[in-house]
Amino acid sequence: MRNHADRLARLLETHPDVVRVEGAEALIKKDELLVLGAHADAVHESARQWVDSREDFAELGVARLRLRSGAGVDAATLVHDLRGGAGAHRRMSVTPNHVLRGAPDVTGGPFGAPVPSARLSAPAAEPQTGRRAVVGILDTGIDPHPWFTDSPWYQACTADEYEILDEQADWDLDSETGHGTFIAGVVLQQAPNAFLRVERVLGTDGVADELELLRGLARIQARCAAAADRLDVVNLSLGCFTFDDRPSPVLSHTVAHLARHSVIVAAAGNDDSDRPYWPAALKDVVAVAALARTDGAGGPERASFSNYGWWVDAAAPGEKVASSFLTHGRENGEDFHGYATWSGTSFAAPYVAGRIAALMSDKDMTAHDAAREVLDPAAGVRLPDLGVVVSAGS
């Protein structure tokens, strides 16, 4: 799949429980609502005539309402009404269960797919002297690679965190297989001493929904707590548009709590648009756009596919990035031997996450202090609608 239309058609074909909200370019799970636990009873009562079942996830503070199939009610329209209509202050924290996707570029041309790369030198870790930085990667999982198979963090991974290489069982790489392994390598190239925590939330086609992301965030926090560890930085190379261009109140609530202790970095998306892309556009998240591989006459420039806008905080290399990849499988007749180049804001985000983690260790500072320094507009170049430039020269 090399363009948005083809990829969308394939997604809808393989996920019959996903529907497109007409006129909004947003995807939601069919007949599903998510509600904050505090509002679940009120929403359930208000929508009782359309509700078929309810599940309460106490550990997440969220409930899922399933609407009756064939009831003739549209989930997005119902949410609009439950919130109080256009322009109204939200009376109830309810949302359709939006579908999120990984954010490599899929617009076609030379930047649409991973391309085999020559062997890359492994990131050079040095003796740990400062603070250990823990970076969470919620993505497609992790695959063995020479860069990290001997590392303590990889050895702590279980089968639940491993990549699923060929979910379609067609002897070809699925569209986002290797995405998480690639992102891990981008982080390590910037912060070789980082301790990674990997959580698989995306399928090999790069698809998840809000509830799956909330579960992944809960799991990774629980794993850190069980190990008496901090979760310093969280990388989310995924996202979506919402049906009304407003943030999901359920995801916003979870992210706000996580952001008290962790720096959350997210991809800005690859639609060449200034439309807010979530969760990147949340105020508690560092939204990262992609820079073109080479500077223009006036300096660093946005990659042609990258989103942009008032809500973007930083821009980092995201075009033809080289990193760790799979050592098996093939795509378009090309064999991969552990390394690839790939483009997308998916890979600009972990660049920034890695820079924050590296600064934490180098200067023995907290993640939030490191993020403030990395994103300090007074210390480097700031571009309109792209935020602070974070690159090798910054």
HELIX and SHEET records of a PDB file:
HELIX    1   1 HIS A    4  THR A   14  1                                  11    
HELIX    2   2 GLY A   37  HIS A   39  5                                   3    
HELIX    3   3 ALA A   40  SER A   46  1                                   7    
HELIX    4   4 ARG A   48  TRP A   50  5                                   3    
HELIX    5   5 ALA A   75  ARG A   83  1                                   9    
HELIX    6   6 GLY A  109  PHE A  111  5                                   3    
HELIX    7   7 PRO A  152  GLN A  155  1                                   4    
HELIX    8   8 ALA A  159  GLU A  161  5                                   3    
HELIX    9   9 HIS A  179  GLN A  190  1                                  12    
HELIX   10  10 GLU A  210  ALA A  226  1                                  17    
HELIX   11  11 PRO A  249  LEU A  258  1                                  10    
HELIX   12  12 THR A  345  LYS A  363  1                                  19    
HELIX   13  13 ALA A  367  VAL A  374  1                                   8    
HELIX   14  14 PRO A  377  ALA A  379  5                                   3    
SHEET    1   A 4 VAL A  18  VAL A  21  0                                        
SHEET    2   A 4 ALA A  26  LEU A  36 -1                                        
SHEET    3   A 4 VAL A  62  LEU A  67 -1                                        
SHEET    4   A 4 VAL A  51  PHE A  57 -1                                        
SHEET    1   B 4 VAL A  18  VAL A  21  0                                        
SHEET    2   B 4 ALA A  26  LEU A  36 -1                                        
SHEET    3   B 4 VAL A  94  GLY A 102 -1                                        
SHEET    4   B 4 VAL A 207  ASP A 209 -1                                        
SHEET    1   C 4 VAL A  18  VAL A  21  0                                        
SHEET    2   C 4 ALA A  26  LEU A  36 -1                                        
SHEET    3   C 4 VAL A  94  GLY A 102 -1                                        
SHEET    4   C 4 LEU A 238  GLY A 239 -1                                        
SHEET    1   D 3 VAL A 115  PRO A 116  0                                        
SHEET    2   D 3 TYR A 339  TRP A 342 -1                                        
SHEET    3   D 3 VAL A 321  SER A 324 -1                                        
SHEET    1   E 8 PHE A 195  ARG A 200  0                                        
SHEET    2   E 8 VAL A 134  ASP A 139  1                                        
SHEET    3   E 8 VAL A 233  LEU A 236  1                                        
SHEET    4   E 8 VAL A 263  ALA A 267  1                                        
SHEET    5   E 8 VAL A 285  LEU A 291  1                                        
SHEET    6   E 8 ALA A 314  PRO A 317  1                                        
SHEET    7   E 8 GLY A 387  VAL A 389  1                                        
SHEET    8   E 8 ARG A 382  LEU A 383 -1                                        
SHEET    1   F 2 ARG A 330  GLU A 331  0                                        
SHEET    2   F 2 GLU A 334  ASP A 335 -1                                        
END                                                                             
